[in-house]
Amino acid sequence: MTDRLQDIAKRYDELGELLSAPDAHADIKEYARLSKERADLEEVVSVFRAYQKKEEEMNADFAEAEGETGEMKELLLDGAYACKAELEALSEQIKLLLLPKDKNDERNCTLEIRAGAGGEEAALFAYELYRMYQGFCDRKKLGWEPVSLAETELGGMKEAIVLVTGKNAYKRLKYESGVHRVQRVPETESQGRIHTSTCTVAVLPEAEDVEVEIKDEDIRVDLFRSSGAGGQKVNKTETAIRITHFPTGIVVTCQDERSQLKNKEKAFKVLRSRLYDYYSGKATGEEAANRKSLVGTGDRSERIRTYNFPQSRITDHRIGLSLHNMEEFLSGDLDEMIDALARAETEKKLLSSEKI
């Protein structure tokens, strides 16, 4: 590990020299790339150098203690052992920093919620999930931009697609992908029987334009009138957009904005995210298998969480964690659950790295 850290520190210094060169700003894109690379290495290099300094201090104390006796020897040994304890903590920190990072963590993402089994009760729960994630994004100062909302007459949602923007948007929401199950007594249930319904959630990282090529001949763009609540709210112009991608069969609809241009822009963002997820999933079977061993695949076919209303209990089946704060959780207080999922993934990665 020391050799690897020394190579990282050497590269960090090289990048500093390249960025301080007189012609460093000649190529803005290259300058930005080098700056990001250096910034990504900065924390691990800082901790490694603190480790080296503390190690030198410990060795000096041990060496000096050999030539001393009595109280002075004890003081030097106490200092050396204190350094040793700090080195162990710094070593653990370095291990965490060296773990492979998800390249998508800092990206914006597309959040898709769909009602599953359970009819209108599933649609009502889908709306509650929509409000839950909206509340979470408000707490985290993340942008919330609805793309397409298919609402039901009773106040539920068949489908909701939202663009979530801001630093680490995907990192905070990526564990939410999967099947969410609700157990409760529907308002329409006269005999008080508990029903089970499901919704699916998909969280897809936003793809950059250069990562996904969308050829004109591979798509069809259709215009249509946005659906509304009736009366004066009905949009009488064709501002809604539907994009069909022929090679994959992916269809994206956006009708949230009154502007045709804005709807088209949002629809293409969602299409790029879905294509990025589609092609990445094909190319990274090994990574997907590894992720399943961490906190589950995150696939929409996998049941990840149960919301039991009679017991006010939320249970995540991937890590066996149960919380009893239904009201707060549904208002967007997801930190405890998300942090626990992130810790579980980190711990599994650490165990895997130690076996290598």
Steps between C-alpha positions, in 0.01 A plus 500: 500500500792733574629473142156588368474801731844622398397477133184699576701767685746517211215545250346768722826699494534453122150638451590802714794573273291457184229734632750767599677498163483831302294344218272298730190699401556463125264202488211575737350150479834334577560744786160415647568126465839527673353721774229243572752215504716688750200592716397132509846405631538785747334342804677164480837672448438730796416205729795296368743783574351541847556124544864530390563791738340315793701187417824699508399647835425154643829352378693795643333455841575127505862559396554773760336289773764231455765739631300625798394364837241573764234768451641632172488151346138461608404837350663414168333159489163653584547741210603217266198286588269800460645547151443131428131532589466803270672306222240223526220756463676665204552159340126426518425841350741431214334163431165674465643765269658235277172314447375527140253786464181492299574727204133601491474618863535872430252502212143616472250218465160402367254368759218282366211381718233262371196343663522120499266234636206628700294717269398840637664428837835456319443829318429678830821356647693610190384855570620470862842383376505796261436740790755315717780543248398859433527570874841331512626710208372818665697411816816437295458811285476286186312618194164333428376522139194288409515364145183293479222439753216256432247567775180313585158643581528401867827687553743221428771462236548232240842638413729789589829591334715771658843649432695543826789742473779604735827375646492127586136465390557147371721408797222577747216336307662202324406253776128570445472298178282194540154388605343683795220307673228656713280317753201690634122520515375700198239770565263310272530178707180465705608193700836634614711243315864579430588514131845468342589719202823578321673779312823492302769767526786547255786746554713554190814717482484780247717437195714765335438574133836351402427169677183409314467556129143544383477483122219684325408190301460298821226715651155637429375817671123541528311806618165483679281702734573476872223341703345721765229521761250634252345841434741790467796284612497288184800582283362583155843493330727205430776555757537145635783290357534126444835358388525141379844337474471219244813288580400454867125559489533765773222762497521827695217747546521852646201730544583691817599828338284732290800551271551240228875576502533441876301177481724379218814588696378310807388201293845470343663513846283211616565306178877543540478378861300193401734418210803546726345261752402256224843480338692522829297210636595288200868588531543461876355160587792434735450830680127431534571159652735665749242761589247225572739362763516845660151637555302324229483560129278805527309350210134590473409130520645469849292576811718728708272654763169451680290782648277346769250766605326314787836467678644828368797296384728543198723197437780491245548135406853544361653585836226389740452849643159597640401854594183602685448857382254466213374859505847655504630252242221575254564873546853448362708414808694223325852572626520223759395235247718630215804541727458143626484367144813696407685366807398143414636540149827648629546221755445235233749670270757512782456129567535428128817712472657322800452162330687612187 
